[in-house]
Amino acid sequence: MIKATLKKKISPRVVINGHPWIFANEVNTVDGEVDPGDIVEVYTHDKKFVGKGYINPASQILIRLLTRDKNETINEDFFYRRLLQAWNYRQQIGYSENCRLIFGEADLLPQLIIDKFNDYFVIQTLALGIDKWKPAIVAALNKIFTPKGIYERNDVPVRELEGLQQIKGFLSEPFDTKITINENGLKFLVDIENGQKTGYFLDQQDNRRAIQHIVKGADVLGAFTYTGTFEIHAAAYGAKSVLGLDISENAVAQANRNAKLNGVENIVKFEAENAFDKLKQWAKEGRQYDVVMLDPPSFTKTRENIQKAITGYKEINLRGMKLVKPGGFLVTSSCTNLVQPDLFLEIIQMAAKDARRKIRQVCFQPQSADHPIVWGWENTHYLKFLIIQVD
């Protein structure tokens, strides 16, 4: 077994907090011939065992740990056990039909994402070390679930940082990649092959239920709707009218199909518009709604652009608040993990101050519980979902 020895002074992230990432500048020596993706043993400077993980000299994150158990062997059975543990956990907390089965580091399988859409599975292997175990992961899925189909959505730029190509395609017999799922008693189309990320945003499925009381009898505006999940929930929960905006014509077309699928096409209207521009324009025109919902994409992936993200979130929420009738509600989200919860709330407070509106928190929630949060591991706590009353 190849052995990596850490420097004496390293971040407490690895040893104390148990985080699986070990950066190249934290490693003193690597003993043995290394092929990228090999499993290595990691020791502290004073020869205490830390864990086993996969190594990639081409990556800034040199080693990603898979286990802290020295006696555990990394083989096909290891991945079967990890997937089975993850599935048992999801069932224990109430997820069975649709869920994020594997949430990377939070499920102790760094850079592996698996979404379960009923009997279909979508996989992302975002690092070289986990990509090498893809056949074992597919075998484990087949053994545990006997799925109708498995598809990989590895058309992700981050793979190139690991020396991997962007690819997508079937990991099972081919199947129709446009499927329908059930969520909170509603039906939604999922485009596994061409939809964003893995085809659908499961991380908001619990949060979508949180709007059910505030939208009854309300005129609702939704911005960055993607395929209209929040807006269709609003209609189903008794909204008077719902308008959804998204810049993607394909997303709007699918949102309209989702509305028809749920029999709310007379309540919900979707338009292909630049939401940033429309929010600004309508605020100037004095338009107002009972409920405004904002679910923008991530504003930054790097710390270098964090200030731009802060400015962006403040501006969009400022515009959103101006469109809310006094006593109405703003529903807002951030999926930028570099913007941690305290900072997000601070941004909302700044926006309220500039908008000269008083706000009152109704609820503040993270991503759905099938995306577990490990305390101290910031990358596992990425989604912030907030409902506020605006006076």
Legacy VTK file of the C-alpha trace (Angstrom):
# vtk DataFile Version 3.0
C-alpha trace
ASCII
DATASET POLYDATA
POINTS 391 float
0.000 0.000 0.000
1.265 3.475 -0.935
1.732 5.682 2.135
1.286 9.430 2.351
2.613 11.334 5.359
1.137 14.679 6.356
3.126 17.718 7.396
3.272 18.591 11.087
1.282 21.776 10.621
-1.912 21.171 8.659
-5.476 22.383 8.830
-7.509 20.845 11.678
-10.083 20.133 8.966
-8.626 16.691 8.236
-7.645 15.196 11.581
-9.882 16.994 14.085
-13.047 17.600 12.038
-12.704 14.434 9.983
-13.093 16.120 6.605
-12.050 13.826 3.736
-10.094 16.390 1.710
-6.301 16.539 1.931
-4.660 19.268 -0.143
-1.314 18.808 -1.874
0.379 21.430 0.320
-0.553 19.445 3.443
1.351 16.320 2.358
5.022 15.928 3.243
5.898 12.674 1.451
4.286 9.960 -0.660
6.130 6.640 -0.505
5.662 4.333 -3.464
4.891 4.537 -7.183
1.608 6.378 -7.673
-0.868 5.934 -10.484
-3.624 8.572 -10.433
-6.666 7.127 -8.696
-4.702 4.639 -6.572
-5.800 3.945 -3.000
-3.258 5.213 -0.452
-2.893 5.099 3.324
-2.503 8.447 5.098
-0.542 9.021 8.315
0.186 12.034 10.486
3.757 13.313 10.798
4.141 11.160 13.937
2.914 8.010 12.141
-0.664 7.865 13.425
-3.112 6.367 10.938
-5.554 8.891 9.442
-7.392 6.950 6.743
-7.430 5.464 3.268
-8.437 7.268 0.120
-7.769 7.837 -3.532
-4.954 10.045 -4.795
-4.603 12.226 -7.867
-1.317 14.172 -8.257
-2.979 16.316 -10.957
-5.550 17.685 -8.494
-5.153 20.464 -5.933
-7.006 18.147 -3.546
-4.365 15.438 -3.610
-6.189 12.800 -1.532
-9.869 12.252 -0.764
-10.440 9.846 2.113
-12.924 6.981 1.834
-12.491 5.369 5.256
-10.917 5.964 8.668
-10.812 2.209 9.383
-7.367 0.732 8.793
-8.833 -2.752 8.468
-11.394 -1.806 5.827
-10.509 -2.853 2.284
-11.527 -0.635 -0.615
-13.080 -3.065 -3.091
-16.390 -3.736 -4.852
-18.006 -4.928 -1.634
-16.985 -1.658 0.078
-19.058 0.351 -2.414
-21.986 -2.049 -2.129
-22.020 -1.600 1.664
-21.756 2.201 1.417
-24.645 2.428 -1.052
-26.768 0.092 1.040
-26.059 2.159 4.186
-27.041 5.329 2.333
-30.268 3.761 1.064
-31.193 2.480 4.519
-30.613 5.976 5.916
-32.855 7.618 3.297
-35.638 5.168 4.045
-35.293 5.785 7.786
-35.845 9.530 7.324
-38.792 9.097 4.966
-37.434 9.038 1.400
-38.267 6.149 -0.870
-39.415 7.196 -4.338
-37.149 10.143 -5.226
-34.033 11.176 -3.341
-30.357 11.979 -3.514
-29.049 8.526 -2.727
-25.398 9.594 -2.457
-24.398 13.138 -1.532
-20.629 12.918 -1.975
-18.603 13.693 1.116
-21.668 13.630 3.408
-22.103 9.935 2.537
-18.352 9.283 2.815
-18.012 8.817 -0.939
-16.236 12.010 -2.057
-17.261 13.456 -5.418
-19.928 10.820 -6.066
-23.483 11.990 -6.712
-26.356 9.562 -7.280
-29.938 10.755 -7.704
-32.792 8.270 -7.556
-35.837 9.084 -9.661
-38.209 6.262 -8.836
-36.645 3.264 -10.660
-34.075 5.328 -12.583
-30.661 6.491 -11.373
-28.382 9.311 -12.485
-24.691 9.201 -11.538
-21.951 11.820 -11.449
-18.356 10.756 -10.728
-16.594 14.094 -10.409
-13.063 12.996 -9.453
-10.678 10.521 -11.048
-10.435 8.293 -7.985
-14.188 7.704 -7.759
-14.560 7.491 -11.548
-12.297 4.420 -11.554
-14.823 2.662 -9.300
-17.788 3.424 -11.566
-18.252 -0.242 -12.606
-18.388 -1.262 -8.927
-20.927 1.498 -8.200
-23.141 0.434 -11.122
-22.904 -3.202 -9.965
-23.979 -2.168 -6.459
-26.978 -0.233 -7.813
-28.050 -3.229 -9.880
-27.709 -5.534 -6.879
-29.643 -3.329 -4.438
-32.370 -1.899 -6.711
-32.657 -3.821 -10.012
-33.256 -0.421 -11.671
-35.043 0.251 -14.946
-32.156 2.437 -16.049
-28.853 4.071 -15.055
-27.479 7.172 -16.769
-24.295 9.170 -16.203
-24.332 12.965 -16.328
-20.609 13.576 -16.309
-20.899 16.536 -18.683
-19.482 18.705 -15.894
-16.478 21.080 -16.312
-15.076 20.241 -12.853
-14.057 16.808 -14.183
-11.462 18.485 -16.388
-9.605 19.656 -13.266
-9.097 15.955 -12.532
-7.883 15.156 -16.044
-11.227 13.590 -16.964
-13.349 14.141 -20.069
-16.893 15.438 -19.963
-19.212 12.608 -20.995
-22.792 11.485 -20.625
-24.602 8.326 -21.614
-26.209 5.070 -20.566
-24.677 2.797 -17.934
-27.488 0.319 -18.484
-29.579 -0.767 -21.433
-30.882 2.383 -23.191
-34.225 3.765 -21.982
-36.463 6.787 -22.555
-34.658 9.536 -20.625
-37.785 11.687 -20.306
-39.568 10.320 -17.249
-42.304 11.469 -14.866
-41.895 11.544 -11.087
-44.247 12.237 -8.173
-43.431 14.922 -5.608
-45.715 16.097 -2.815
-48.717 14.671 -4.662
-47.812 16.414 -7.934
-46.265 15.117 -11.158
-43.155 16.520 -12.816
-41.320 15.693 -16.017
-37.609 14.974 -15.636
-35.260 15.199 -18.603
-32.428 12.997 -17.391
-30.316 13.449 -20.526
-30.551 17.200 -21.116
-31.943 18.785 -17.939
-29.731 20.837 -15.617
-27.389 18.899 -13.298
-28.937 15.410 -13.029
-32.194 16.568 -14.639
-34.121 17.804 -11.596
-33.467 19.673 -8.350
-34.376 17.265 -5.579
-32.746 19.482 -2.949
-35.800 21.763 -2.772
-38.464 19.048 -2.526
-39.022 19.566 1.224
-38.873 23.351 0.908
-41.554 23.408 -1.784
-44.051 22.229 0.832
-43.182 25.213 3.047
-45.051 27.664 0.787
-48.450 25.950 1.075
-50.030 28.371 3.580
-48.674 31.706 2.325
-49.810 31.219 -1.308
-53.509 30.513 -0.686
-55.571 33.069 -2.605
-52.384 34.952 -3.548
-51.074 36.533 -6.730
-47.633 34.941 -7.039
-44.539 35.847 -9.046
-41.749 33.303 -9.467
-38.330 34.172 -10.929
-35.686 31.696 -12.169
-38.417 29.053 -12.285
-36.510 26.458 -14.328
-39.238 23.848 -14.966
-41.793 25.478 -12.686
-41.809 23.284 -9.608
-42.326 26.041 -7.013
-44.931 27.773 -9.180
-46.927 24.598 -9.776
-46.839 23.827 -6.066
-48.177 27.338 -5.454
-51.063 26.763 -7.865
-51.848 23.389 -6.307
-51.813 24.979 -2.845
-54.530 27.454 -3.851
-52.837 30.494 -5.402
-55.153 32.851 -7.284
-52.646 33.434 -10.099
-49.017 32.486 -10.730
-46.519 33.964 -13.188
-43.142 32.258 -13.649
-40.083 33.699 -15.413
-37.045 31.892 -16.778
-34.550 32.878 -19.458
-34.542 29.375 -20.981
-37.259 28.752 -23.564
-36.756 25.003 -23.177
-37.284 25.260 -19.414
-40.426 27.356 -19.936
-41.788 24.820 -22.428
-41.251 22.022 -19.909
-42.775 24.158 -17.133
-45.903 24.598 -19.244
-46.042 20.850 -19.807
-45.720 20.330 -16.048
-48.580 22.768 -15.439
-50.800 20.853 -17.862
-49.758 17.550 -16.301
-51.105 18.803 -12.973
-54.220 20.500 -14.332
-53.175 24.021 -13.259
-52.497 25.530 -16.689
-55.333 28.032 -16.181
-53.690 29.370 -12.990
-50.007 29.296 -13.935
-48.397 31.186 -16.791
-44.704 30.902 -17.716
-42.723 33.368 -19.819
-39.206 33.186 -21.259
-37.724 36.399 -19.876
-34.532 37.677 -18.269
-35.663 37.687 -14.632
-32.967 40.174 -13.534
-34.213 42.758 -16.023
-37.913 42.127 -15.442
-37.646 42.414 -11.648
-35.903 45.767 -12.014
-38.347 47.040 -14.630
-41.486 45.959 -12.773
-40.239 47.392 -9.470
-39.862 50.780 -11.213
-43.348 50.418 -12.672
-44.775 49.777 -9.199
-46.063 46.256 -9.839
-46.742 44.259 -6.677
-47.569 40.697 -5.748
-48.728 38.912 -2.605
-45.827 36.458 -2.870
-42.539 36.748 -4.771
-40.358 33.626 -5.109
-36.677 33.779 -6.111
-34.647 30.627 -6.837
-31.574 31.848 -8.743
-28.643 29.716 -9.919
-25.343 29.739 -8.044
-23.628 33.106 -8.400
-20.055 31.873 -7.893
-17.986 28.716 -7.611
-14.817 30.470 -6.432
-13.843 32.572 -3.424
-12.321 35.163 -5.766
-15.809 36.133 -6.941
-17.533 36.026 -3.560
-18.048 39.805 -3.446
-19.804 39.698 -6.821
-22.077 36.968 -5.476
-22.902 39.028 -2.387
-23.712 42.034 -4.574
-25.836 39.862 -6.876
-27.875 38.317 -4.058
-28.423 41.696 -2.431
-29.600 43.279 -5.675
-31.964 40.485 -6.642
-33.556 40.346 -3.188
-33.841 44.132 -3.085
-35.757 44.029 -6.367
-37.864 41.138 -5.102
-38.833 42.951 -1.898
-39.928 46.027 -3.838
-42.405 43.822 -5.701
-44.008 42.457 -2.523
-47.209 44.080 -1.259
-47.029 45.256 2.379
-47.723 42.207 4.510
-46.863 39.866 1.647
-44.076 37.294 1.505
-40.677 36.859 -0.140
-39.477 33.307 -0.737
-35.771 33.291 -1.552
-32.931 30.799 -1.939
-29.182 30.579 -2.438
-27.365 27.468 -3.599
-23.896 29.050 -3.415
-22.080 27.056 -0.715
-19.450 29.817 -0.341
-22.270 32.047 0.922
-22.852 30.421 4.308
-26.177 30.826 6.201
-25.130 33.731 8.448
-23.823 35.694 5.477
-26.979 34.999 3.466
-29.186 36.350 6.255
-26.928 39.394 6.509
-27.364 40.010 2.769
-31.144 39.815 3.092
-31.049 42.291 5.981
-28.958 44.708 3.887
-31.430 44.376 1.013
-34.359 45.101 3.355
-32.601 48.189 4.704
-31.964 49.545 1.205
-35.539 48.738 0.168
-36.769 50.471 3.334
-38.892 47.468 4.201
-39.326 45.691 7.530
-39.006 41.941 7.398
-40.029 39.083 9.651
-38.669 35.546 9.318
-41.240 32.814 8.733
-38.827 29.922 8.203
-35.189 29.342 7.339
-34.232 25.879 6.109
-31.347 24.087 4.376
-31.587 21.617 1.511
-33.824 18.576 1.804
-32.735 16.030 4.394
-31.690 13.482 1.754
-28.731 15.863 1.208
-27.191 15.402 4.699
-25.252 18.194 6.388
-22.101 17.290 8.315
-21.302 19.997 10.855
-17.980 21.652 10.149
-17.982 20.584 6.483
-19.099 23.745 4.700
-19.469 22.101 1.300
-22.267 19.873 2.648
-24.345 22.893 3.774
-24.903 24.776 0.560
-28.613 25.570 0.184
-30.359 28.327 2.122
-34.148 28.618 1.823
-35.863 31.565 3.480
-39.425 32.831 3.754
-39.927 36.326 5.167
-42.912 38.590 5.587
-42.280 42.015 4.088
-43.968 45.117 5.557
LINES 1 392
391 0 1 2 3 4 5 6 7 8 9 10 11 12 13 14 15 16 17 18 19 20 21 22 23 24 25 26 27 28 29 30 31 32 33 34 35 36 37 38 39 40 41 42 43 44 45 46 47 48 49 50 51 52 53 54 55 56 57 58 59 60 61 62 63 64 65 66 67 68 69 70 71 72 73 74 75 76 77 78 79 80 81 82 83 84 85 86 87 88 89 90 91 92 93 94 95 96 97 98 99 100 101 102 103 104 105 106 107 108 109 110 111 112 113 114 115 116 117 118 119 120 121 122 123 124 125 126 127 128 129 130 131 132 133 134 135 136 137 138 139 140 141 142 143 144 145 146 147 148 149 150 151 152 153 154 155 156 157 158 159 160 161 162 163 164 165 166 167 168 169 170 171 172 173 174 175 176 177 178 179 180 181 182 183 184 185 186 187 188 189 190 191 192 193 194 195 196 197 198 199 200 201 202 203 204 205 206 207 208 209 210 211 212 213 214 215 216 217 218 219 220 221 222 223 224 225 226 227 228 229 230 231 232 233 234 235 236 237 238 239 240 241 242 243 244 245 246 247 248 249 250 251 252 253 254 255 256 257 258 259 260 261 262 263 264 265 266 267 268 269 270 271 272 273 274 275 276 277 278 279 280 281 282 283 284 285 286 287 288 289 290 291 292 293 294 295 296 297 298 299 300 301 302 303 304 305 306 307 308 309 310 311 312 313 314 315 316 317 318 319 320 321 322 323 324 325 326 327 328 329 330 331 332 333 334 335 336 337 338 339 340 341 342 343 344 345 346 347 348 349 350 351 352 353 354 355 356 357 358 359 360 361 362 363 364 365 366 367 368 369 370 371 372 373 374 375 376 377 378 379 380 381 382 383 384 385 386 387 388 389 390
